[in-house]
Amino acid sequence: MRFLLCRHAKAVSASGSTGDFERVLSEKGRRDAVVVRGRLKEHGFLPEKVFSSSAKRAVETASIVFPDTDIVLIDALYHSSGEGVVEFLRSIDNDCFAVVGHNPSMEEAVFSLTGRLYSMGTSDCIAFEGDWENGFEFLWRVGKD
């Protein structure tokens, strides 16, 4: 199994009229997502399916980074813990996929999978390969920088 854990791109700040769930990407976030899409292509990573938090900024990130891939919205990824993300990963029946979500749950899930702390900035994606029986190997990381 190969998969990516991705943090959504930079979003606009919440305002009185826009709640956290409704926040969209900033212009910088959109540009960063395009950069990440190019870097993932360089690695040859083409997921069969993308699972995204249903928050607008995550959906927008998934749509830009993976424009030709089926995106499945998962409400539970919005306020999930790292444990919740790992539980969700265990339920996926695909060999190659991506998950787009939020911090701190993405960083917590990475720690659960590797036993190492990795800081994930906006737009960062970390690739893994392995299985639940033998564990997962950190392959590489891409981001806007």
C-alpha positions as CSV (number, residue, x, y, z in Angstrom):
1,M,0.0,0.0,0.0
2,R,1.3,3.5,-0.9
3,F,-0.4,6.6,0.3
4,L,0.1,10.3,1.0
5,L,-1.0,12.3,4.0
6,C,-1.4,15.9,3.0
7,R,-2.2,19.1,4.9
8,H,-4.5,21.5,3.2
9,A,-2.9,24.6,1.6
10,K,-2.9,28.1,3.2
11,A,-6.4,29.4,3.8
12,V,-7.9,32.9,4.4
13,S,-8.4,33.8,8.0
14,A,-11.8,33.2,9.6
15,S,-13.9,36.3,9.9
16,G,-17.2,37.1,11.5
17,S,-19.2,36.1,8.5
18,T,-17.1,33.1,7.6
19,G,-16.7,30.2,10.0
20,D,-13.7,27.9,10.1
21,F,-15.4,25.2,8.1
22,E,-16.2,27.6,5.2
23,R,-12.7,29.1,4.9
24,V,-11.3,28.9,1.3
25,L,-7.7,29.0,0.1
26,S,-5.9,32.2,-0.1
27,E,-4.2,33.2,-3.4
28,K,-0.9,32.0,-2.0
29,G,-2.5,28.7,-1.0
30,R,-3.8,28.2,-4.5
31,R,-0.3,28.9,-5.9
32,D,1.3,26.6,-3.4
33,A,-1.1,23.8,-4.2
34,V,-0.2,24.1,-7.9
35,V,3.5,23.8,-6.9
36,V,2.8,20.7,-4.9
37,R,0.9,19.1,-7.8
38,G,4.0,19.5,-10.0
39,R,6.3,18.0,-7.4
40,L,4.0,15.0,-6.9
41,K,4.0,14.5,-10.7
42,E,7.9,14.5,-10.5
43,H,7.6,11.6,-8.0
44,G,5.2,9.8,-10.3
45,F,2.6,9.6,-7.5
46,L,-0.9,9.1,-9.1
47,P,-3.4,8.0,-6.4
48,E,-6.4,5.9,-7.4
49,K,-8.6,7.9,-5.0
50,V,-8.4,11.0,-2.8
51,F,-10.1,11.2,0.6
52,S,-10.6,14.8,1.8
53,S,-12.0,16.5,4.8
54,S,-15.2,18.2,3.7
55,A,-14.0,21.6,4.9
56,K,-13.8,24.0,1.9
57,R,-10.1,24.6,2.1
58,A,-9.3,20.9,2.1
59,V,-11.6,20.2,-0.8
60,E,-10.1,23.0,-2.8
61,T,-6.6,21.8,-2.0
62,A,-7.5,18.2,-3.1
63,S,-9.1,19.6,-6.3
64,I,-6.0,21.6,-7.3
65,V,-3.4,19.0,-6.3
66,F,-5.3,16.0,-7.7
67,P,-7.4,17.4,-10.5
68,D,-8.0,14.2,-12.4
69,T,-8.7,11.9,-9.4
70,D,-12.0,10.9,-7.8
71,I,-12.3,12.8,-4.5
72,V,-14.4,11.4,-1.7
73,L,-15.4,13.8,1.1
74,I,-15.1,12.5,4.6
75,D,-16.8,14.7,7.3
76,A,-14.9,12.9,10.1
77,L,-11.5,14.2,8.9
78,Y,-12.5,17.7,9.8
79,H,-12.2,17.4,13.6
80,S,-10.4,14.1,13.7
81,S,-7.5,13.3,16.0
82,G,-4.4,11.5,14.8
83,E,-5.8,8.3,16.1
84,G,-9.0,9.0,14.1
85,V,-7.0,9.5,10.9
86,V,-5.1,6.2,11.5
87,E,-8.4,4.4,12.1
88,F,-9.7,5.8,8.9
89,L,-6.5,4.7,7.0
90,R,-7.1,1.1,8.3
91,S,-10.6,1.2,6.7
92,I,-9.4,2.1,3.2
93,D,-9.4,-0.6,0.6
94,N,-7.1,1.0,-2.0
95,D,-3.5,0.3,-2.9
96,C,-2.6,3.9,-3.8
97,F,-4.5,6.9,-2.3
98,A,-4.1,10.3,-0.7
99,V,-5.7,11.9,2.3
100,V,-6.1,15.6,2.6
101,G,-6.8,16.9,6.1
102,H,-5.8,19.3,8.9
103,N,-3.2,19.8,11.6
104,P,-2.6,18.7,14.3
105,S,-4.3,15.4,13.2
106,M,-2.0,14.9,10.1
107,E,1.2,15.3,12.2
108,E,-0.2,13.1,14.9
109,A,-1.1,10.4,12.3
110,V,2.5,10.6,10.9
111,F,3.9,10.1,14.4
112,S,1.6,7.1,14.9
113,L,2.8,5.5,11.7
114,T,6.5,6.3,12.1
115,G,7.2,7.0,15.7
116,R,8.9,10.2,14.6
117,L,7.8,13.8,14.8
118,Y,7.5,15.6,11.4
119,S,6.3,19.2,11.2
120,M,3.8,19.6,8.4
121,G,3.3,23.1,7.0
122,T,0.4,24.0,4.8
123,S,0.4,22.1,1.5
124,D,2.9,19.5,2.8
125,C,2.4,15.9,1.7
126,I,4.3,12.9,3.1
127,A,4.4,9.6,1.2
128,F,4.4,6.2,2.9
129,E,4.6,2.6,1.7
130,G,4.0,-0.6,3.6
131,D,1.2,-2.5,5.3
132,W,-0.4,-2.8,8.7
133,E,1.4,-6.1,9.6
134,N,5.0,-5.0,8.8
135,G,4.6,-1.2,9.3
136,F,5.1,1.8,7.1
137,E,8.2,3.4,5.7
138,F,8.5,7.2,5.2
139,L,9.3,7.6,1.5
140,W,9.5,11.3,0.8
141,R,8.0,14.6,1.5
142,V,6.9,17.4,-0.8
143,G,5.7,20.9,0.0
144,K,5.6,24.4,-1.4
145,D,9.2,25.1,-0.4
